Amino acid sequence: MELLERDDERAVLAAAIEESRSAGRVVVVVGEAGIGKTALVASACEALDGRSVLWGACDPLITPRPMGALRDVARAAGGPMLAAIEAGSREDVLAAALDELAAGSVLVVDDLHWADDATLDLVALLARRLERARGCLVVTCRSDALSRRPEVSRVLGALPRECVRRIAPAALSEAAVALLARRAGRDPADLHAVSGGNPFFVTEALAAPADGRVPASVRDATALRVSLITPPARAVLELAAVVPGGVELWLCAQTVGADAAAIDECIEGGLLTLNGEALAFRHDLARRAVEDAISPVRRRELDRLVMRALEAAGGADPARLAHHARRSGDAEAIRRLAPPAARAASAAGGHRQALEHWEAALAVQDGAGGPGREEALEGVAIEAYLCGRSERALEARRALLALHEAAGEALRAGDDLRWLSRILWWSGRGEEAAEVGDRAIAALEAFPDSRELAMALSGRSQLAMLAERHAEAIGLGTRAERLARRLDDRETVAHALTNVGTALFKSADDDRGRAVLEEAFALAAAAGQEDHAARALVNIALSTLMQRRGDPRVGDDIDRALRFARERGLDGYAQYLLGARAGLRLLLGDWRAAEADAGAALELGDQPGVSLCPALIVLGRLQARRGDPASAATLDEAWRLAVRSQELQRLGPAAASLAEHAWLRDDLPAAAAAARAAYPVSVECGDSWARGELAYWLWRAGAPVRSYPDDPEPYARAVAGDWRGAAACWEAMGFPYERAEALCDADDDAPRLEALAVFDELGAVRAASRLRRRLRADGVRRIPRGPRPASRAGLAGLTPRETEVLHLVVQGATNAEIAEALVIAPKTVDHHVSAVLAKLGVASRREAGAA
């Protein structure tokens, strides 16, 4: 098939495929429906010499089938990949796909905008592995999906930049449309204007009967063509329209009695294509046009016929059966078919899809009780929790609690309370979570040898650990661990050990705490419990960072945990760890890397819980020190998340950041108020580092503070007026900005001028400006002028993503257009544009272009 005006795009795709022989490549083809994404990829793949192409497509089912595209690929590849898909092992599917890519195959995932979560996870994991491997992954996606489906935008935005090639096919020119019209013997007048140069629309319009007018849409063009076919052929066409992805030939015969003549008429008329043993439309736009023209009653009848035939034949994908059951409105069929579809989606990691199936099953229970309603509520509660829908999870779990209490099922009611406690904590309601957790334990102690009691004890241990009540956390966690070991409940053992190890770490028993956390990680990893394993690694890294500032192991701990989370698609943990690493790099003076990590965390979008808080704090502190007006909004958002959690590990850093922000603006009352907002909690919890930092900012603001024997040395020395000692402590830790802050309190000029040089080098514009004012007020004459805005921008540096954003800003792109071009969320673009303007020292997009 000839493709007009696609030589450049085809060359980029061909080059990427060729480069993938030695270095991994990911090609993302994004554009509107009908622009020719699939045709472009197919054309390039047809020209390959000696390389196999494994092609999988996502289908527009109401709820996508789990790993649908990868199932197509596995059937084509056979061998280990097919075995892995059939066994439901994501790790084995990933390994088999990487082996196929390394052997030279090109893997295509078409129509990613319809993908389920499991497919999106595997695409993300494959792309990350290709940073260090060989092979080519090609994905196509509709541009409008980037705003409709943030999870798709998030996956595409987080692809490794080094190996990604992006292609955005443009509309056909007026000349190309005229050429196609002349070849079809048609008048090109108005065709380009009406079609917008969309290739599929153009070809559909030219294939429609020539009646002297140009169809106004694909729907009109398709309707004209359908009006000319016989009733038997139209029955085949309508059947194909209600079966996304293709209808099998046997299904045509069994449902609408189609014969060869009717099928051939559809093929010869160019309305359907025959792919193996299935009929399909050339594009989903045409399928939708035909489907929309079918009456609602007829549509339901066709869906019911398809569902019954597929179910009778056996072996159909549960998601496909559930799709037709829901489309047919058959309540009994939905009750029967939605649960297995939900379980299959959940097993593949598609928790949002599983939730949709359970919601469908629940909706047809007619408010009745019984096992069907209870099973559906349980499914909704668990899957809503797993995909971050906390309020829905709470609603379903409370309904289950009411059912179990009414039925006198005390054990199950106690377990409901345990679940409620966990979900309340996850949604930021710590005090309520603790109260419900205590109720759960009280109820479940009537069942002293139950797994439910062990999990309730471990959950309550976790809450105590997060509230800095270390002895209570260790006691409850140890009790949970012992009970779980007696029951051979390894999951609860790992969960409890993580709580105990973290509490030991926080209570200054570092070595023992680390050993217990390593045991928890080993147990969870061996059992394939990725969430528990990741939590253990995160707590090793974060406990070291918070309790032992300057410990050389921190960087390696964070990188290890981040690698584990990324390789398993655990974006919530990855976001949290990127923020933590950003904080470490901020302390070490590598502000460019800190900002890049904070930006990467933001690009992962709104994850459940408080995982975005560390990145916001780092970004807000950078903005405050640089004088970026966006700093207030960033830090206010961090504080809002911290307050929701009611945990000192969030409240302390967020309050200290707000205090620093106010102090840099010479607003001492606001600085003191910000520090006081969390200081009493730090005193109550006995966290010396959090208490020390907040006391330091209270002292800076002129407020009286009490000293404690375990105050961290650099803060204690600073508050005591020993600026030399404080500076020496920070220097020994390798924290240049904190050292410079200590030098600012010197009683002679040389140390303060040294601090000024550090601020200038780091790009801390506001801190440097404040110090210059003090030096001038003290009569210091020779004060270095400092870098001009342009050189500051060069020093602070734009991240690679910010450079991309700047180029598009200069071209006049809006934030929505930038989001579409870079495949990132609009909210993320807002952060990037703000950072770019601040770094360039300008106030508007027009000034950014001039700079």
C-alpha positions in Angstrom: 0.0 0.0 0.0 1.4 3.4 -1.0 1.6 6.0 1.8 1.7 9.6 0.8 3.9 12.1 2.7 5.2 9.6 5.1 8.8 9.1 3.9 10.3 11.1 6.8 8.3 9.2 9.5 9.1 5.9 7.9 12.8 6.7 7.8 12.8 7.5 11.5 11.0 4.2 12.3 13.3 2.2 10.0 16.4 3.8 11.5 15.2 3.0 15.1 14.6 -0.6 14.1 18.1 -0.8 12.6 19.7 0.8 15.6 17.9 -1.7 17.9 20.3 -4.4 16.7 22.9 -2.9 19.0 20.9 -0.7 21.5 17.4 -0.9 22.7 14.8 1.4 21.0 11.2 2.3 21.8 9.2 4.0 19.0 6.0 5.9 20.0 3.7 6.8 17.2 1.1 9.3 18.4 -1.7 10.9 16.4 -5.4 11.4 15.9 -7.7 8.5 14.9 -7.4 7.8 11.2 -4.1 9.6 10.7 -2.3 6.4 9.6 -0.4 5.3 12.6 -1.0 1.6 12.1 -0.5 1.9 8.3 2.8 3.6 8.9 4.1 0.9 11.2 2.8 -1.9 9.0 4.5 -0.4 6.0 7.9 -0.1 7.7 7.6 -3.6 9.1 6.8 -5.1 5.7 10.1 -3.7 4.4 12.2 -5.5 7.0 14.6 -8.0 5.8 14.9 -11.2 7.8 13.4 -9.9 11.1 10.2 -11.2 12.5 7.4 -8.9 13.7 5.3 -9.8 16.7 2.1 -7.8 16.5 -0.4 -7.3 19.2 -3.4 -5.0 19.3 -5.6 -3.7 22.1 -9.3 -3.9 21.6 -12.1 -1.3 22.5 -13.9 -3.6 24.9 -15.9 -1.9 27.7 -13.3 -3.3 30.0 -10.1 -4.4 28.2 -9.0 -8.0 28.4 -5.9 -8.5 30.6 -2.7 -8.3 28.7 -4.7 -8.5 25.5 -2.1 -7.3 23.1 0.6 -9.5 24.7 -1.7 -12.5 24.3 -1.8 -11.9 20.5 2.0 -11.6 20.6 2.4 -14.8 22.6 0.2 -16.8 20.2 2.4 -15.6 17.3 5.7 -16.3 19.2 4.7 -19.5 20.9 7.3 -21.2 23.1 8.1 -19.7 26.5 6.1 -16.6 25.9 2.9 -18.5 25.3 3.6 -20.7 28.3 4.1 -17.6 30.5 0.9 -16.0 29.3 -1.1 -19.1 30.0 0.5 -19.5 33.4 -0.3 -15.8 34.2 3.3 -15.0 35.2 4.1 -11.4 34.4 7.8 -11.9 35.2 8.0 -14.8 32.8 6.1 -12.9 30.1 8.6 -10.0 30.5 11.6 -12.3 30.3 10.2 -14.1 27.2 9.5 -10.8 25.5 13.0 -9.6 26.1 14.4 -12.8 24.7 12.3 -12.3 21.5 13.5 -8.7 21.2 17.2 -9.7 21.8 16.8 -12.3 19.1 15.9 -9.6 16.6 12.1 -9.6 16.7 10.2 -6.3 16.5 7.4 -6.1 19.0 4.4 -3.9 18.1 1.7 -2.9 20.6 -1.0 -1.3 18.5 -3.7 1.0 19.9 -2.2 1.4 23.4 -5.0 3.9 24.2 -7.3 0.8 24.8 -4.8 -1.1 26.9 -5.5 -2.5 30.3 -3.2 -1.8 33.3 -1.3 -5.0 33.0 -0.4 -4.3 29.4 0.6 -0.7 30.3 2.8 -2.1 33.1 4.5 -4.5 30.8 5.1 -1.8 28.2 6.7 0.3 30.9 8.9 -2.5 32.1 10.0 -3.6 28.6 11.0 0.0 27.8 13.0 0.3 31.0 14.8 -2.9 30.3 15.6 -1.8 26.8 17.8 0.9 28.2 20.3 -1.9 28.8 19.4 -4.4 26.2 18.8 -4.9 22.4 15.5 -4.9 20.5 12.8 -2.6 19.3 9.4 -2.0 20.9 6.9 0.0 18.8 3.6 1.4 20.3 0.9 3.4 18.6 -1.5 5.6 20.5 -4.3 8.1 19.8 -3.3 11.7 20.9 -6.7 12.3 22.5 -6.1 9.4 25.0 -3.4 11.4 26.7 -5.9 13.7 28.4 -8.7 11.0 28.7 -6.5 8.3 30.2 -3.8 9.8 32.5 -2.4 6.3 33.1 -1.5 6.0 29.4 0.1 9.5 29.4 2.1 8.6 32.5 3.5 5.4 31.0 4.5 7.2 27.7 5.9 10.2 29.6 8.1 8.0 31.8 9.7 6.1 29.0 13.6 6.3 29.1 14.5 9.3 26.9 17.8 7.9 25.7 16.2 5.1 23.7 12.8 6.7 22.8 12.0 7.9 19.3 8.7 9.8 18.9 6.7 10.1 15.6 3.6 12.2 15.1 2.2 11.7 11.6 0.8 15.0 10.2 -2.4 15.4 8.2 -2.1 15.1 4.4 -1.5 18.3 2.5 -4.0 19.7 0.1 -1.8 18.5 -2.8 -1.8 14.9 -1.5 -5.6 14.9 -1.1 -6.0 16.2 -4.6 -3.7 13.5 -6.0 -5.8 10.8 -4.2 -9.0 12.3 -5.6 -7.7 12.4 -9.1 -6.6 8.8 -8.9 -10.1 7.9 -7.8 -11.6 9.9 -10.7 -13.2 12.3 -8.3 -13.4 16.1 -7.9 -11.0 17.2 -5.1 -13.0 20.3 -4.4 -13.7 20.8 -0.6 -12.4 17.3 0.2 -9.3 18.6 2.1 -11.3 21.3 3.9 -14.0 18.8 5.0 -11.6 15.9 5.9 -8.8 18.0 7.4 -6.4 15.9 5.5 -7.1 12.8 7.7 -6.0 9.9 5.5 -8.7 7.5 6.6 -11.5 10.0 6.2 -10.2 10.9 2.7 -10.1 7.2 1.6 -13.6 6.6 3.0 -15.0 9.6 1.3 -13.5 8.6 -2.0 -14.8 5.1 -1.6 -18.4 6.4 -1.1 -20.8 6.6 -4.0 -20.1 9.7 -6.2 -23.2 11.8 -5.9 -21.6 15.2 -6.4 -21.0 16.0 -2.7 -18.3 15.3 -0.2 -19.5 13.3 2.9 -19.3 15.5 6.1 -17.8 12.7 8.2 -16.5 9.2 8.3 -20.0 8.2 9.5 -21.7 9.7 6.5 -19.2 8.2 4.1 -19.6 4.7 5.6 -23.4 5.1 5.6 -23.4 5.8 1.9 -21.4 2.6 1.3 -23.5 0.4 3.6 -26.7 1.6 1.8 -25.6 -0.2 -1.3 -25.1 -3.7 0.1 -27.6 -6.6 0.4 -29.4 -7.4 3.7 -27.4 -10.6 4.3 -24.1 -8.7 3.9 -25.5 -5.9 6.1 -26.2 -8.5 8.8 -22.5 -9.6 8.7 -21.4 -6.0 8.8 -23.6 -5.3 11.9 -22.3 -8.4 13.6 -18.7 -7.3 13.0 -19.5 -3.9 14.3 -20.5 -5.2 17.7 -17.4 -7.5 18.0 -14.4 -5.2 18.6 -11.1 -6.5 17.2 -12.6 -9.0 14.7 -15.4 -11.6 14.4 -14.6 -15.2 13.6 -16.0 -16.7 10.5 -17.7 -19.5 12.5 -19.3 -16.9 14.7 -20.8 -15.2 11.6 -22.4 -18.5 10.5 -23.7 -19.5 13.9 -25.2 -16.2 14.9 -26.6 -14.5 11.8 -26.5 -17.5 9.4 -23.9 -15.8 7.1 -22.9 -17.6 4.0 -19.8 -17.2 1.8 -21.6 -14.8 -0.6 -22.6 -12.3 2.1 -19.0 -12.4 3.6 -17.4 -12.0 0.2 -19.7 -9.0 -0.6 -18.4 -7.2 2.5 -14.8 -8.0 1.6 -15.1 -7.1 -2.0 -16.8 -3.8 -1.2 -13.8 -2.8 1.0 -16.0 -2.7 4.1 -14.3 -5.6 5.9 -10.9 -7.3 5.6 -10.2 -11.0 6.2 -7.4 -11.6 8.7 -6.8 -15.3 9.0 -10.2 -16.7 10.2 -11.6 -13.4 11.3 -13.3 -10.4 9.7 -12.6 -6.9 10.8 -13.1 -3.3 9.8 -10.2 -1.5 8.3 -10.4 1.1 11.1 -12.3 1.4 14.3 -13.8 4.7 13.1 -15.7 2.7 10.4 -16.7 0.1 12.9 -18.1 2.7 15.3 -20.0 4.4 12.4 -21.8 1.2 11.6 -22.4 0.3 15.2 -23.9 3.7 16.0 -26.4 3.2 13.1 -27.7 -0.1 14.6 -30.9 0.3 16.6 -30.4 -0.2 20.4 -32.7 -3.3 20.5 -30.9 -4.9 17.5 -27.5 -4.1 19.1 -28.5 -5.9 22.3 -29.8 -8.9 20.4 -26.5 -9.2 18.5 -24.5 -8.9 21.7 -26.6 -11.6 23.3 -26.2 -13.9 20.3 -22.4 -13.4 20.4 -22.2 -14.0 24.1 -24.2 -17.2 24.0 -22.2 -18.6 21.0 -18.9 -17.8 22.6 -19.9 -19.3 26.0 -21.2 -22.4 24.3 -18.0 -22.9 22.3 -15.8 -22.5 25.4 -12.4 -21.1 25.8 -13.4 -17.4 25.2 -11.5 -14.7 27.1 -13.5 -13.9 30.3 -13.3 -10.1 29.5 -14.8 -10.7 26.1 -17.7 -12.6 27.5 -18.3 -10.0 30.2 -18.2 -7.3 27.5 -21.1 -8.8 25.5 -23.0 -9.7 28.7 -22.9 -6.0 29.8 -23.7 -4.7 26.3 -26.7 -7.1 26.1 -28.0 -5.9 29.5 -28.5 -9.5 30.6 -28.4 -9.3 34.4 -28.1 -13.0 35.0 -25.3 -13.3 32.5 -23.4 -10.3 34.1 -23.7 -12.0 37.5 -22.3 -15.2 36.0 -19.6 -13.7 33.8 -18.3 -10.6 35.4 -16.7 -12.3 38.5 -14.4 -14.6 36.5 -13.4 -11.6 34.3 -12.6 -9.6 37.4 -10.5 -12.4 38.9 -8.6 -12.8 35.6 -7.9 -9.0 35.4 -6.7 -8.9 39.0 -4.4 -11.9 38.5 -2.7 -10.1 35.6 -2.3 -6.9 37.7 -5.2 -5.0 36.0 -6.8 -3.8 39.2 -8.8 -0.9 37.6 -10.2 -3.4 35.1 -11.0 -5.8 37.9 -12.8 -3.1 39.8 -15.0 -2.3 36.7 -16.0 -5.9 36.4 -16.9 -6.2 40.1 -18.8 -2.9 40.0 -20.8 -4.4 37.0 -21.5 -7.5 39.0 -22.6 -5.5 42.1 -24.9 -3.3 40.0 -27.1 -6.2 39.0 -27.6 -7.6 42.5 -30.8 -5.5 42.8 -29.9 -4.7 46.4 -30.3 -8.3 47.5 -28.1 -10.0 50.0 -26.6 -13.5 49.6 -23.2 -14.7 48.4 -23.3 -12.9 45.1 -23.6 -9.5 46.6 -21.1 -10.2 49.3 -18.6 -11.5 46.8 -19.0 -8.4 44.6 -18.6 -6.1 47.5 -15.5 -7.9 48.6 -14.1 -7.6 45.1 -14.9 -3.9 44.9 -13.4 -3.2 48.3 -10.1 -5.0 47.5 -9.7 -3.8 44.0 -10.6 -0.2 44.8 -8.0 -0.2 47.5 -5.4 -1.7 45.1 -5.9 0.9 42.4 -6.0 3.9 44.8 -9.8 4.5 45.0 -9.8 4.9 48.7 -13.2 6.4 49.2 -14.9 3.7 47.1 -12.9 1.0 49.0 -14.1 2.5 52.4 -17.7 2.6 51.2 -17.6 -1.1 50.1 -15.8 -2.3 53.2 -18.3 -0.5 55.4 -21.1 -2.2 53.6 -19.4 -5.6 54.1 -18.9 -4.8 57.8 -22.7 -4.1 58.1 -23.5 -7.4 56.4 -21.1 -9.4 58.6 -22.3 -7.8 61.8 -25.9 -8.3 60.9 -25.2 -12.0 60.2 -23.2 -12.4 63.4 -20.0 -13.3 61.6 -17.6 -11.9 64.2 -14.4 -13.1 62.5 -15.2 -11.5 59.2 -16.4 -8.3 60.8 -13.1 -8.1 62.7 -11.2 -8.5 59.5 -13.4 -5.8 57.9 -12.3 -3.4 60.7 -8.7 -4.4 60.0 -9.1 -3.5 56.4 -10.9 -0.3 57.2 -8.0 0.8 59.4 -5.5 0.1 56.6 -7.6 2.1 54.0 -8.2 5.0 56.4 -4.4 5.3 56.9 -3.8 5.1 53.1 -6.3 8.0 52.6 -4.5 10.2 55.2 -6.8 9.7 58.2 -4.3 8.5 60.7 -6.2 9.1 64.0 -9.3 7.4 62.7 -7.2 4.5 61.4 -5.7 3.9 64.8 -9.1 3.9 66.5 -10.5 1.4 64.0 -7.4 -0.7 64.2 -7.8 -1.0 68.0 -11.4 -2.1 67.5 -10.3 -4.7 65.0 -7.8 -6.2 67.5 -10.4 -6.2 70.3 -12.8 -8.1 68.0 -10.3 -10.5 66.7 -8.8 -11.5 70.0 -11.8 -13.8 70.3 -10.0 -15.8 67.6 -6.5 -16.0 69.1 -5.1 -18.4 66.4 -6.4 -16.6 63.3 -4.5 -15.0 60.4 -6.9 -12.1 60.7 -5.7 -11.3 64.2 -2.0 -11.5 63.1 -2.7 -9.1 60.3 -4.6 -6.7 62.5 -1.7 -6.7 65.0 0.8 -6.0 62.3 -1.4 -3.3 60.8 -1.6 -1.6 64.2 2.1 -2.0 64.6 2.6 -0.1 61.4 0.5 2.7 62.5 2.4 2.9 65.8 5.7 2.9 63.9 4.5 5.7 61.7 3.4 7.7 64.7 6.9 7.3 66.2 5.7 5.1 69.1 8.6 2.7 68.7 8.1 0.5 71.8 4.4 0.0 71.0 5.3 -0.8 67.3 7.9 -3.3 68.3 5.6 -5.0 70.9 2.6 -5.3 68.5 4.8 -6.3 65.6 6.7 -9.0 67.5 3.4 -10.5 68.7 2.0 -10.5 65.1 5.2 -12.1 63.8 5.2 -14.9 66.4 1.5 -15.7 65.7 2.1 -15.6 61.9 5.0 -18.0 62.2 2.9 -20.4 64.1 0.3 -20.2 61.3 3.0 -20.4 58.6 1.6 -17.1 57.3 4.7 -15.7 55.6 3.1 -12.6 54.2 2.2 -11.4 57.7 5.6 -12.3 59.0 7.2 -10.1 56.3 4.8 -7.3 57.0 5.4 -7.4 60.8 9.1 -7.6 60.5 9.1 -4.5 58.3 7.3 -2.6 61.1 9.6 -4.0 63.8 12.8 -3.3 61.8 11.8 0.2 61.0 10.9 1.0 64.7 14.2 -0.4 65.8 15.9 1.8 63.3 14.1 4.9 64.5 14.8 4.0 68.1 18.6 4.2 67.3 19.1 0.4 67.1 20.4 0.8 63.5 22.2 -2.4 62.9 19.5 -4.6 64.3 16.8 -2.7 62.5 18.6 -3.1 59.2 19.1 -6.8 59.8 15.3 -7.3 60.5 14.3 -5.2 57.5 16.7 -7.3 55.3 15.0 -10.5 56.6 11.6 -9.0 55.8 12.7 -8.2 52.3 14.1 -11.6 51.7 11.0 -13.4 52.9 8.6 -11.2 50.8 10.8 -11.3 47.7 11.0 -15.1 47.8 7.2 -15.3 48.1 6.7 -12.9 45.2 5.1 -10.3 47.5 6.4 -7.3 45.6 4.5 -4.7 47.7 5.9 -6.0 51.0 9.4 -6.4 49.6 9.4 -2.9 48.2 8.2 -1.5 51.5 11.1 -3.2 53.4 13.6 -1.7 50.9 12.1 1.7 51.1 12.2 1.7 54.9 15.9 0.6 54.9 16.7 3.6 52.7 14.5 6.2 54.3 15.3 5.2 57.9 19.0 5.6 57.2 18.4 8.9 55.4 16.3 10.3 58.3 18.2 8.9 61.2 21.8 9.0 60.1 22.4 12.1 57.9 25.6 11.7 55.9 25.7 7.9 56.1 27.5 6.8 52.9 25.1 3.9 52.5 22.1 6.0 51.9 22.6 6.6 48.2 23.1 2.9 47.4 20.1 2.0 49.6 17.8 4.4 47.7 19.1 3.3 44.3 18.5 -0.4 45.2 15.0 0.3 46.3 14.3 2.5 43.3 15.6 -0.2 40.9 13.3 -2.8 42.5 10.2 -0.6 42.4 10.8 0.5 38.8 11.4 -3.0 37.5 8.1 -4.1 38.9 6.0 -1.1 37.9 5.4 0.0 41.5 5.0 3.7 40.6 3.9 4.8 44.1 7.1 3.6 45.7 9.2 4.8 42.7 7.7 8.3 43.1 8.4 8.3 46.8 12.0 7.1 46.3 12.7 9.7 43.6 11.6 12.4 46.0 13.8 10.9 48.7 16.8 10.8 46.3 16.0 14.3 45.3 16.2 15.3 49.0 19.6 13.6 49.3 21.0 15.2 46.2 19.7 18.6 47.4 21.7 18.1 50.6 24.8 17.0 48.7 24.6 20.2 46.6 23.8 18.5 43.3 20.8 20.7 42.7 20.5 19.9 39.0 20.1 16.1 39.8 17.8 16.9 42.7 15.5 18.9 40.4 15.6 16.2 37.7 14.5 13.6 40.3 11.8 15.8 41.7 10.6 16.4 38.1 10.6 12.6 37.4 8.5 12.1 40.5 6.0 14.7 39.3 5.8 13.0 35.9 4.5 9.8 37.6 1.2 11.8 38.4 -1.0 11.6 41.4 -0.2 8.3 43.1 -2.2 7.1 46.1 -1.2 8.3 49.6 1.6 10.7 50.2 4.3 9.5 47.8 4.5 12.9 46.1 5.2 14.8 49.3 9.1 14.4 49.3 9.4 15.6 45.7 7.2 18.6 46.4 9.2 19.6 49.4 12.5 19.4 47.4 11.1 21.3 44.5 9.6 23.9 46.8 12.9 24.4 48.7 14.8 24.8 45.4 12.2 27.3 44.2 12.4 29.2 47.5 16.2 29.4 47.4 16.2 30.5 43.8 13.4 33.1 44.3 10.8 31.4 42.1 7.4 32.8 42.8 5.9 29.3 42.4 7.6 28.2 45.7 4.7 29.2 47.9 2.1 27.1 46.0 4.5 24.1 45.8 5.2 24.1 49.5 1.5 24.7 50.4 0.6 21.6 48.5 3.3 19.6 50.3 2.0 20.9 53.6 -1.6 19.9 52.7 -0.4 16.3 52.0 1.6 16.2 55.2 -1.3 17.4 57.3 -3.5 14.7 55.8 -1.0 12.1 56.9 -0.6 13.4 60.4 2.8 11.7 60.4 6.0 13.5 61.6 8.1 12.2 58.8 6.0 14.4 56.5 5.0 17.2 58.9 8.6 17.9 60.0 10.2 18.4 56.6 7.2 20.3 55.2 7.1 22.7 58.2 10.8 23.3 58.1 10.6 24.1 54.3 7.8 26.6 54.9 9.8 28.1 57.7 12.9 28.5 55.5 10.7 30.0 52.8 9.4 32.6 55.2 12.8 33.3 56.6 14.3 33.9 53.1 11.5 36.5 52.6 12.5 38.1 56.0 9.0 37.2 57.4 10.2 36.0 60.8 6.7 35.7 62.4 5.6 33.4 59.5 8.8 31.4 59.9 8.2 30.9 63.6 4.6 30.0 63.0 5.5 27.4 60.3 8.1 25.7 62.6 5.7 25.7 65.6 3.1 23.9 63.5 5.1 20.7 63.8 7.6 21.3 66.6 5.4 19.9 69.5 4.8 16.7 67.5 8.6 16.3 67.1 9.1 16.8 70.8 6.3 14.3 71.7 7.7 11.7 69.2 11.3 12.1 70.3 12.6 12.4 66.7 15.8 14.3 67.3 16.5 15.3 63.7 13.0 16.6 63.1 13.0 18.4 66.4 16.5 19.8 65.9 15.7 21.2 62.4 12.5 22.8 63.6 14.2 24.2 66.7 16.9 25.7 64.4 14.2 27.6 62.4 12.5 28.8 65.6 15.9 30.1 66.7 16.5 31.7 63.3 13.1 33.4 63.6 14.0 34.8 67.1 11.8 32.4 69.1 13.1 30.8 72.3 13.9 27.0 72.1 14.8 24.4 74.6 17.9 22.2 74.2 17.8 18.4 74.5 20.8 16.1 75.2 20.3 14.2 71.9 20.0 17.3 69.7 21.8 16.7 66.4 25.2 18.3 66.7 25.1 20.8 63.8 21.7 22.2 64.9 22.8 22.3 68.6 26.0 24.2 67.8 24.2 26.7 65.6 21.5 27.4 68.2 24.3 27.8 70.8 26.0 30.4 68.6 28.9 28.1 67.6 28.8 28.8 63.9 32.3 27.3 63.3 31.3 24.0 64.9 28.0 23.9 62.9 29.8 24.6 59.7 32.4 21.9 60.4 29.7 19.4 61.1 27.9 20.1 57.8 31.2 20.0 55.9 32.0 16.6 57.4 28.6 15.4 56.1 29.2 16.9 52.7 26.2 19.3 52.8 27.4 22.6 51.2 24.2 24.7 51.4 23.7 24.0 55.1 27.4 24.8 55.7 27.0 28.1 53.9 24.0 28.9 56.1 26.1 28.3 59.2 28.9 30.6 57.8 26.3 33.3 57.4 26.2 33.7 61.2 29.9 34.4 61.4 31.1 37.6 63.2 33.6 38.5 60.5 33.5 39.0 56.7 35.6 36.2 55.2 33.3 33.3 56.2 30.2 35.2 55.1 31.8 36.0 51.7 32.6 32.3 51.4 29.0 31.5 52.1 28.0 34.0 49.4 30.2 32.3 46.9 28.5 29.0 47.7 25.1 30.5 47.2 26.1 32.0 43.9 27.6 28.7 42.7 24.5 26.7 43.7 22.1 29.3 42.1 20.5 30.1 45.5 19.5 33.6 44.3 17.2 34.5 47.2 19.6 33.3 49.8 22.4 35.2 48.1 20.3 38.3 47.8 19.5 38.2 51.5 23.1 37.8 52.5 24.2 40.7 50.3 21.7 43.0 52.0 23.1 42.0 55.4 26.7 42.5 54.2 25.8 46.0 52.8 24.0 46.9 56.0 27.1 45.9 58.0 29.3 48.2 55.8 31.1 45.6 53.8 32.4 47.3 50.7 33.8 44.7 48.3 30.8 42.4 47.9 30.9 40.3 44.7 28.2 41.4 42.3 27.1 37.9 41.6 26.1 36.3 38.2 23.7 37.9 35.9 20.4 36.1 35.2 21.6 34.5 32.0 24.7 33.0 33.6 22.6 31.9 36.6 20.4 30.0 34.2 23.5 28.3 32.7 24.7 27.5 36.2 21.5 26.1 37.6 20.8 24.5 34.3 17.7 23.3 32.6 17.0 19.6 32.9 16.6 17.8 29.6 12.8 17.8 30.0 12.8 21.5 30.7 14.9 22.2 27.6 12.3 20.3 25.6 9.5 22.4 27.2 11.4 25.6 26.5 11.8 24.8 22.8 8.0 24.3 22.5 7.3 27.5 24.5 9.5 29.4 22.1 7.5 27.9 19.2 4.3 29.3 20.8 2.8 26.0 22.0 0.2 26.1 24.8 0.6 23.9 27.9 -2.0 21.5 26.5 0.0 21.3 23.2 3.2 20.7 25.1 1.6 17.9 27.2 0.4 16.2 24.0 3.8 16.6 22.2 5.9 15.3 25.2 3.3 12.8 26.3 3.1 14.1 29.9 0.3 15.4 32.1 -0.8 19.0 31.7 -0.2 19.5 35.5 3.4 18.4 35.0 3.8 21.0 32.2 2.7 23.7 34.5 5.5 22.8 36.9 8.1 22.7 34.1 7.1 26.0 32.6 7.2 27.7 36.0 10.7 26.2 36.6 11.9 27.3 33.2 10.7 30.9 33.6 12.3 31.1 37.0 15.7 29.7 35.8 15.8 32.1 32.9 14.9 35.0 35.2 11.9 36.1 33.2 8.2 36.6 33.9 6.5 35.6 30.7 6.6 33.1 27.9 7.4 35.8 25.4 10.4 36.9 27.5 11.5 33.3 27.7 11.7 33.2 23.9 13.7 36.4 23.8 16.1 35.1 26.5 
